[in-house]
Amino acid sequence: MDAAAAPHAFAIPPVSVHRPTSVTEDLITLAAGVWLLTGTYVDGWAHNNLPDLETFFTPWHAILYSGFAACALWIAALAWRRHAPGQRWTEAIPAGYGAAAAGVILFLVSGVADFAWHSVFGIEQSIKALFSPSHLGLAMGGFLILGAPFSAAWHSPGRSWPRLATAAVSAMLAGMVAAFILQEFAVFARHGLIQTYIGAAGIQPAVTSPTSSSIIVSLGSFFVSTAALFMPVLLLSLRWRLPAAVTAAVVLVPSVALQIMVAVRDPWLVPVALIGSVLVGLVWVAVRPAPDRPRRLIAALGLSPAVFWAPYFAGVALHDGALSFPPEIWAGTLVWTGLEMLALAVLALRGGEGSHSHEREPAAARGSGGD
C-alpha cells in the first residue's frame, strides 16, 4: 500500500496554502455524506415507487436536504477553524475540499431551482426526473461534496490505512451519486435492460431474440454501469495498493443500493452482485496490482468487469430460463466492458507520462547547456 505511485494523468501537485484535514474530520464529512446520500436514494425510491407523488415537501426530501445542511455546515466549520486574520476565506478551505465548497454552492442553487421547477412543472416521474436540470445540478453538487475526503486523502503525503479507508468510502459514495443519476442505465436496477420479452395479456411473457436497438441499449447500459462501478476502483488504485476486500466492497455496495432503491424488485440480483464482487476480489488477489506496477494494474482493471458481469448474465439466464442474447452478444459484452476499463486505465497511467517527461525536458536541456 505504501508503494511509490507511478506518474499518471490524475497526479495532483502538492498543496502548500491549504491546511489538511485529519482522518477524524474526514470521517465526520463521510458521516454527513452518508446522510445526504441516504436521502438521495430514499428520494429515488419515492420517484420509482410512488406514482402519485405531487409535492416538494416530502419526508425523503427532508432527509436529503437535512443531510445537505449537515455537510454544508461541517465544511463551513472546517474553513472557519482554519481561517486566520487577514487570510482570504478561499485559502482557509482545507486541502482537497475546494471542489466540495463549490459543490455546496451548486447544491444550494440547484435546490432552490428544484423547488421552482416543481412549482411550475410539477413532480417528475420515471426517466424525466433524471433529465431535470435542477436534479442534474443537485447530483453534481452532491458528487463534489462526497468526493472531498478522497481528494483530501490524495493530497495527504502519507498513504496510511486510515487514509485509504476514508478515500475508499468517499470514492464509493461519489460513484453512487453517478450511479443514481444514471440509474436508467443501471443493469442492477432492472434486468429487463438486457432481455426482450414477448407475450399477450394474461400470459407469462417469454424470452425472445433481441432487436438491434435493444442490443445497442444493453451495451450502452453495461458501459455506463461499468464506469460508475469501476472508476472509483481505478482512481483509488492510482495511489493505493488496494486490498481485495476493499475492491470488492466498492463495486458491491452501489450494486445492492440500486436494487434496494427499486424496492428489491429482483432480489436474486443481490447474491449475483455478491458473487461478482468476490470474483473481482479474487482477480485482485491473483494479479496483485499496485501503483508502482502499472501493467498489473491495467490487467486487473481489464479483467475485473468481465468476471463481475459474467455471474450477472448467468443469473438472468437462470431466473428467466434463457437469455435473449446469443453467445456472441453476451460474451462480446464481457469483452467490451473489459476493454473499456483497460482503455481508461491506460489513459490514466500513460497519460501522465508525457506530461512528466515534458516537465523534465527543460531541466535536461539546462543541464546540457551548462556543460
TORLOPA-530921 format. One record per residue (C-alpha): residue in three letters; x, y, z. Coordinates in steps of 0.25 Angstrom, whole numbers. Each point is the difference from the previous one (the first is absolute). Layout:
<'ALA'; <X; Y; Z>>
...
This chain:
<'MET'; <0; 0; 0>>
<'ASP'; <12; 9; 2>>
<'ALA'; <6; -2; -13>>
<'ALA'; <4; 12; -8>>
<'ALA'; <-10; 4; -10>>
<'ALA'; <4; 0; -15>>
<'PRO'; <-3; 13; -7>>
<'HIS'; <-15; 1; -6>>
<'ALA'; <-10; 10; -6>>
<'PHE'; <-6; 3; 14>>
<'ALA'; <13; 4; 7>>
<'ILE'; <-3; 12; 9>>
<'PRO'; <11; 10; 4>>
<'PRO'; <2; 2; 15>>
<'VAL'; <-8; 10; 7>>
<'SER'; <7; 10; 8>>
<'VAL'; <-10; 10; 4>>
<'HIS'; <-12; -8; 4>>
<'ARG'; <1; -8; 14>>
<'PRO'; <-3; -14; -1>>
<'THR'; <-12; -7; 8>>
<'SER'; <2; -11; 10>>
<'VAL'; <-5; -14; -2>>
<'THR'; <-11; 3; 11>>
<'GLU'; <-4; 12; -8>>
<'ASP'; <-2; -8; -13>>
<'LEU'; <-8; -10; 8>>
<'ILE'; <-9; 10; 4>>
<'THR'; <-1; 5; -14>>
<'LEU'; <-3; -14; -4>>
<'ALA'; <-11; -2; 10>>
<'ALA'; <-7; 13; -5>>
<'GLY'; <2; -5; -14>>
<'VAL'; <-7; -13; 3>>
<'TRP'; <-11; 8; 6>>
<'LEU'; <-1; 7; -13>>
<'LEU'; <1; -12; -9>>
<'THR'; <-10; -7; 8>>
<'GLY'; <-10; 11; -3>>
<'THR'; <4; -1; -14>>
<'TYR'; <-3; -15; -1>>
<'VAL'; <-13; 1; 8>>
<'ASP'; <-5; 12; -9>>
<'GLY'; <4; -9; -12>>
<'TRP'; <-9; -11; 6>>
<'ALA'; <-11; 9; 1>>
<'HIS'; <1; 4; -14>>
<'ASN'; <1; -14; -5>>
<'ASN'; <-12; -6; 9>>
<'LEU'; <-10; 12; 3>>
<'PRO'; <-6; 4; -13>>
<'ASP'; <-10; 10; 7>>
<'LEU'; <11; 8; 6>>
<'GLU'; <-4; 14; -2>>
<'THR'; <7; 9; 10>>
<'PHE'; <14; 5; 3>>
<'PHE'; <-2; -1; 15>>
<'THR'; <3; -15; 3>>
<'PRO'; <7; -8; 11>>
<'TRP'; <10; -4; -10>>
<'HIS'; <3; 14; -4>>
<'ALA'; <2; 3; 15>>
<'ILE'; <10; -11; 1>>
<'LEU'; <7; 5; -13>>
<'TYR'; <1; 15; 4>>
<'SER'; <3; -2; 14>>
<'GLY'; <11; -9; -4>>
<'PHE'; <5; 11; -9>>
<'ALA'; <-1; 10; 11>>
<'ALA'; <9; -9; 9>>
<'CYS'; <10; 0; -11>>
<'ALA'; <0; 15; -3>>
<'LEU'; <1; 4; 15>>
<'TRP'; <11; -10; 2>>
<'ILE'; <8; 5; -12>>
<'ALA'; <-2; 14; 5>>
<'ALA'; <4; -4; 14>>
<'LEU'; <13; -6; -6>>
<'ALA'; <3; 13; -7>>
<'TRP'; <-3; 9; 12>>
<'ARG'; <9; -8; 9>>
<'ARG'; <12; 2; -10>>
<'HIS'; <-3; 15; -3>>
<'ALA'; <10; 10; 5>>
<'PRO'; <-1; 15; 0>>
<'GLY'; <4; 6; -13>>
<'GLN'; <-1; -13; -7>>
<'ARG'; <-10; -2; -12>>
<'TRP'; <-11; -9; 3>>
<'THR'; <3; -9; -12>>
<'GLU'; <14; -2; 6>>
<'ALA'; <-7; -5; 13>>
<'ILE'; <-7; -12; -8>>
<'PRO'; <7; -13; 4>>
<'ALA'; <9; -7; -10>>
<'GLY'; <-9; -8; -9>>
<'TYR'; <-13; 7; 4>>
<'GLY'; <0; 11; -11>>
<'ALA'; <-9; -8; -9>>
<'ALA'; <-9; -3; 12>>
<'ALA'; <-2; 14; 3>>
<'ALA'; <-4; 3; -14>>
<'GLY'; <-9; -12; 1>>
<'VAL'; <-7; 6; 12>>
<'ILE'; <-3; 13; -8>>
<'LEU'; <-4; -8; -12>>
<'PHE'; <-9; -9; 8>>
<'LEU'; <-7; 12; 7>>
<'VAL'; <-2; 7; -13>>
<'SER'; <-6; -13; -6>>
<'GLY'; <-9; -3; 12>>
<'VAL'; <-6; 14; -2>>
<'ALA'; <-2; -3; -15>>
<'ASP'; <-6; -13; 3>>
<'PHE'; <-10; 6; 9>>
<'ALA'; <-4; 10; -11>>
<'TRP'; <1; -11; -11>>
<'HIS'; <-10; -9; 8>>
<'SER'; <-9; 12; 3>>
<'VAL'; <-1; 3; -15>>
<'PHE'; <1; -14; -7>>
<'GLY'; <-5; -9; 12>>
<'ILE'; <8; -12; 5>>
<'GLU'; <7; -8; -11>>
<'GLN'; <-2; -15; -1>>
<'SER'; <8; -11; -6>>
<'ILE'; <12; 4; -9>>
<'LYS'; <-4; 14; -1>>
<'ALA'; <5; 2; 15>>
<'LEU'; <14; -3; -5>>
<'PHE'; <0; 10; -11>>
<'SER'; <-5; 12; 8>>
<'PRO'; <10; 11; 0>>
<'SER'; <-1; 2; 15>>
<'HIS'; <1; -14; 3>>
<'LEU'; <13; -1; -8>>
<'GLY'; <5; 12; 8>>
<'LEU'; <-3; -7; 13>>
<'ALA'; <7; -12; -5>>
<'MET'; <12; 7; -4>>
<'GLY'; <1; 8; 13>>
<'GLY'; <-2; -13; 8>>
<'PHE'; <11; -7; -8>>
<'LEU'; <10; 12; 3>>
<'ILE'; <-4; 0; 15>>
<'LEU'; <1; -15; 2>>
<'GLY'; <14; -1; -7>>
<'ALA'; <6; 10; 10>>
<'PRO'; <6; -11; 9>>
<'PHE'; <6; -7; -12>>
<'SER'; <7; 13; -5>>
<'ALA'; <5; 3; 14>>
<'ALA'; <6; -14; 1>>
<'TRP'; <6; 2; -14>>
<'HIS'; <7; 13; 5>>
<'SER'; <5; -7; 12>>
<'PRO'; <15; -3; -1>>
<'GLY'; <-2; -14; 8>>
<'ARG'; <-8; -12; -5>>
<'SER'; <-4; -6; 13>>
<'TRP'; <-12; -10; 2>>
<'PRO'; <-9; 11; 6>>
<'ARG'; <2; 9; -12>>
<'LEU'; <-3; -12; -9>>
<'ALA'; <-12; -3; 7>>
<'THR'; <-6; 15; -1>>
<'ALA'; <5; 1; -14>>
<'ALA'; <-7; -14; -4>>
<'VAL'; <-13; 4; 7>>
<'SER'; <0; 14; -6>>
<'ALA'; <3; -5; -14>>
<'MET'; <-11; -11; 1>>
<'LEU'; <-10; 10; 5>>
<'ALA'; <3; 10; -11>>
<'GLY'; <-2; -12; -10>>
<'MET'; <-13; -3; 6>>
<'VAL'; <-5; 14; -4>>
<'ALA'; <4; -2; -14>>
<'ALA'; <-7; -14; 0>>
<'PHE'; <-12; 7; 6>>
<'ILE'; <-2; 10; -11>>
<'LEU'; <4; -10; -11>>
<'GLN'; <-10; -10; 6>>
<'GLU'; <-8; -2; -13>>
<'PHE'; <13; -7; -5>>
<'ALA'; <3; -7; 13>>
<'VAL'; <-2; -15; -3>>
<'PHE'; <0; -3; 15>>
<'ALA'; <-13; 8; 1>>
<'ARG'; <-7; -7; -11>>
<'HIS'; <4; -13; -7>>
<'GLY'; <-10; 3; -11>>
<'LEU'; <10; 9; -7>>
<'ILE'; <7; -13; -5>>
<'GLN'; <-13; -8; -3>>
<'THR'; <-10; 0; -11>>
<'TYR'; <-14; -6; 3>>
<'ILE'; <-12; -4; -8>>
<'GLY'; <-14; -3; 5>>
<'ALA'; <-14; 4; 1>>
<'ALA'; <-9; 5; 11>>
<'GLY'; <-2; -11; 11>>
<'ILE'; <11; -8; -6>>
<'GLN'; <14; -2; 7>>
<'PRO'; <10; 8; -9>>
<'ALA'; <10; -9; -8>>
<'VAL'; <15; 4; -3>>
<'THR'; <2; 2; -15>>
<'SER'; <11; 5; -9>>
<'PRO'; <5; 15; 2>>
<'THR'; <-1; 11; -10>>
<'SER'; <12; 7; -5>>
<'SER'; <-5; 13; 8>>
<'SER'; <-2; -9; 13>>
<'ILE'; <14; -5; -2>>
<'ILE'; <6; 14; -1>>
<'VAL'; <-8; 5; 12>>
<'SER'; <5; -12; 8>>
<'LEU'; <15; 2; -4>>
<'GLY'; <-1; 15; 4>>
<'SER'; <-6; -4; 13>>
<'PHE'; <11; -9; 3>>
<'PHE'; <10; 11; -4>>
<'VAL'; <-6; 10; 9>>
<'SER'; <-2; -10; 12>>
<'THR'; <15; -5; -2>>
<'ALA'; <5; 15; 1>>
<'ALA'; <-9; 3; 12>>
<'LEU'; <5; -12; 8>>
<'PHE'; <14; -1; -4>>
<'MET'; <5; 14; -2>>
<'PRO'; <1; 2; 15>>
<'VAL'; <9; -13; 0>>
<'LEU'; <9; 6; -11>>
<'LEU'; <2; 13; 8>>
<'LEU'; <3; -7; 13>>
<'SER'; <9; -9; -7>>
<'LEU'; <9; 11; -5>>
<'ARG'; <4; 4; 14>>
<'TRP'; <-2; -12; 9>>
<'ARG'; <2; -15; 0>>
<'LEU'; <-14; -4; 2>>
<'PRO'; <-3; -13; 8>>
<'ALA'; <-9; -9; -7>>
<'ALA'; <-12; 2; 10>>
<'VAL'; <1; 15; -3>>
<'THR'; <-1; -2; -15>>
<'ALA'; <-12; -10; 2>>
<'ALA'; <-7; 9; 9>>
<'VAL'; <1; 12; -9>>
<'VAL'; <-8; -7; -11>>
<'LEU'; <-9; -8; 9>>
<'VAL'; <-6; 11; 8>>
<'PRO'; <-5; 9; -11>>
<'SER'; <-6; -12; -8>>
<'VAL'; <-8; -4; 12>>
<'ALA'; <-4; 14; 3>>
<'LEU'; <-6; 1; -14>>
<'GLN'; <-8; -12; 2>>
<'ILE'; <-5; 5; 14>>
<'MET'; <-4; 13; -7>>
<'VAL'; <-10; -7; -9>>
<'ALA'; <-6; -7; 12>>
<'VAL'; <8; -13; -3>>
<'ARG'; <-9; -4; -12>>
<'ASP'; <11; -10; -4>>
<'PRO'; <5; -6; 14>>
<'TRP'; <8; -10; -7>>
<'LEU'; <9; 11; -6>>
<'VAL'; <6; 2; 14>>
<'PRO'; <7; -14; 1>>
<'VAL'; <4; 2; -15>>
<'ALA'; <7; 13; 4>>
<'LEU'; <7; -7; 12>>
<'ILE'; <5; -11; -9>>
<'GLY'; <5; 10; -10>>
<'SER'; <7; 9; 11>>
<'VAL'; <7; -13; 6>>
<'LEU'; <5; -3; -14>>
<'VAL'; <6; 14; -1>>
<'GLY'; <7; -1; 13>>
<'LEU'; <6; -13; -5>>
<'VAL'; <5; 7; -12>>
<'TRP'; <7; 10; 9>>
<'VAL'; <6; -12; 8>>
<'ALA'; <5; -7; -12>>
<'VAL'; <6; 12; -8>>
<'ARG'; <4; 9; 12>>
<'PRO'; <-1; 13; -6>>
<'ALA'; <7; 12; 6>>
<'PRO'; <3; 15; -4>>
<'ASP'; <15; -4; -3>>
<'ARG'; <-5; -12; -8>>
<'PRO'; <-7; 7; -12>>
<'ARG'; <-1; -12; -8>>
<'ARG'; <-6; -9; 11>>
<'LEU'; <-10; 12; 3>>
<'ILE'; <-4; 1; -15>>
<'ALA'; <-2; -16; 0>>
<'ALA'; <-8; 0; 12>>
<'LEU'; <-9; 11; -4>>
<'GLY'; <-2; -6; -14>>
<'LEU'; <-4; -14; 6>>
<'SER'; <-9; 5; 12>>
<'PRO'; <-12; 5; -8>>
<'ALA'; <0; -13; -8>>
<'VAL'; <-1; -9; 12>>
<'PHE'; <-9; 9; 7>>
<'TRP'; <-11; 0; -11>>
<'ALA'; <1; -15; -3>>
<'PRO'; <-8; -4; 12>>
<'TYR'; <-10; 11; -4>>
<'PHE'; <-3; -7; -13>>
<'ALA'; <0; -14; 6>>
<'GLY'; <-10; 5; 11>>
<'VAL'; <-9; 6; -11>>
<'ALA'; <0; -13; -8>>
<'LEU'; <-3; -8; 13>>
<'HIS'; <-11; 10; 4>>
<'ASP'; <-7; 1; -14>>
<'GLY'; <3; -14; -5>>
<'ALA'; <8; 6; -12>>
<'LEU'; <8; 12; -5>>
<'SER'; <-5; 9; -11>>
<'PHE'; <14; 2; -4>>
<'PRO'; <8; -11; -8>>
<'PRO'; <14; -4; 5>>
<'GLU'; <6; 10; -10>>
<'ILE'; <-7; 12; 7>>
<'TRP'; <1; -3; 15>>
<'ALA'; <14; -5; -2>>
<'GLY'; <4; 12; -8>>
<'THR'; <-6; 9; 11>>
<'LEU'; <9; -6; 10>>
<'VAL'; <12; 3; -9>>
<'TRP'; <-5; 14; -4>>
<'THR'; <-1; 4; 15>>
<'GLY'; <13; -6; 3>>
<'LEU'; <6; 8; -12>>
<'GLU'; <-7; 12; 6>>
<'MET'; <7; 0; 13>>
<'LEU'; <13; -4; -6>>
<'ALA'; <0; 12; -9>>
<'LEU'; <-4; 9; 11>>
<'ALA'; <12; -6; 9>>
<'VAL'; <10; 2; -12>>
<'LEU'; <-5; 14; -2>>
<'ALA'; <1; 3; 15>>
<'LEU'; <14; -6; 2>>
<'ARG'; <6; 3; -14>>
<'GLY'; <-6; 14; -1>>
<'GLY'; <9; 5; 11>>
<'GLU'; <13; -5; -5>>
<'GLY'; <0; 10; -12>>
<'SER'; <-3; 12; 10>>
<'HIS'; <11; -5; 9>>
<'SER'; <10; -2; -10>>
<'HIS'; <-3; 14; -6>>
<'GLU'; <2; 6; 13>>
<'ARG'; <14; -7; 1>>
<'GLU'; <5; 5; -14>>
<'PRO'; <3; 15; 4>>
<'ALA'; <8; -5; 12>>
<'ALA'; <8; -10; -9>>
<'ALA'; <2; 11; -10>>
<'ARG'; <5; 9; 10>>
<'GLY'; <10; -10; 5>>
<'SER'; <5; -3; -14>>
<'GLY'; <2; 15; -2>>
<'GLY'; <8; 2; 12>>
<'ASP'; <10; -11; -4>>
